[in-house]
Amino acid sequence: MGAADEQIRVSETVKQEIERRRREGESYNDVLERMFSPAGDRDFLAGFGRWSDERADRAREVREKYKKKSKERMRRRSENA
């Protein structure tokens, strides 16, 4: 793609969202074209990458903790039945 034909102003929030959706090697224009294309709303990767690795790890830890608690609770209930 060549030089920009026009410039537009966007809020900091919109800019951050475009940056979040950028893939390696994509320009802002590439991201916007992908988002506005007919298939853009079905982008498989659109929801990925929202959490940091640390936050995702913490969510996994919490999930495992509650999974173990649930299994233990079900085991106790089956013993009392």
C-alpha positions in Angstrom: 0.0 0.0 0.0 1.2 3.5 -0.8 1.2 6.7 1.2 -2.1 7.7 2.9 -4.5 9.6 0.8 -6.2 11.3 3.7 -5.9 11.6 7.4 -8.6 11.1 10.0 -8.8 12.0 13.7 -9.8 9.3 16.1 -10.0 9.1 19.9 -7.3 7.5 21.9 -9.7 4.7 22.7 -10.3 4.0 19.0 -6.6 4.1 18.3 -5.9 1.6 21.1 -8.6 -0.7 19.7 -7.1 -0.5 16.2 -3.6 -1.2 17.7 -5.0 -4.2 19.6 -6.4 -5.7 16.5 -3.3 -5.1 14.4 -1.6 -8.2 13.2 2.1 -8.3 12.4 3.0 -6.3 9.3 -0.5 -4.6 9.1 -1.0 -0.9 8.7 -3.9 0.9 10.4 -5.6 1.0 7.0 -5.2 -2.8 6.6 -6.9 -3.3 10.0 -9.7 -1.0 9.2 -10.3 -2.6 5.8 -10.4 -6.0 7.5 -12.8 -4.8 10.2 -15.1 -3.2 7.6 -15.1 -6.1 5.1 -18.1 -8.3 5.0 -16.2 -11.1 6.7 -14.6 -8.7 9.2 -17.3 -9.4 11.8 -16.5 -13.1 11.6 -12.8 -12.7 12.2 -11.7 -15.8 14.1 -8.9 -14.0 15.9 -10.9 -10.9 16.9 -11.4 -12.0 20.5 -7.9 -13.3 21.1 -5.1 -11.5 22.8 -7.2 -9.4 25.1 -5.6 -10.6 28.3 -2.0 -10.4 29.3 -0.2 -13.7 29.8 -0.2 -13.0 33.5 -3.9 -12.4 33.7 -4.6 -15.5 31.6 -2.4 -17.6 33.8 -4.2 -16.3 36.9 -7.6 -17.1 35.3 -6.4 -20.6 34.6 -5.2 -21.0 38.2 -8.5 -19.8 39.6 -10.4 -22.1 37.2 -8.3 -25.1 38.3 -8.8 -24.2 42.0 -12.6 -24.1 41.6 -12.6 -27.3 39.5 -10.8 -29.2 42.3 -13.2 -27.8 44.9 -16.2 -28.8 42.8 -14.8 -32.4 42.3 -14.2 -32.6 46.1 -17.7 -31.4 46.9 -19.2 -34.0 44.4 -17.0 -36.7 46.0 -18.3 -35.8 49.5 -21.9 -35.8 48.3 -21.6 -39.2 46.7 -20.1 -40.6 49.9 -23.0 -39.2 51.9 -25.7 -40.4 49.6 
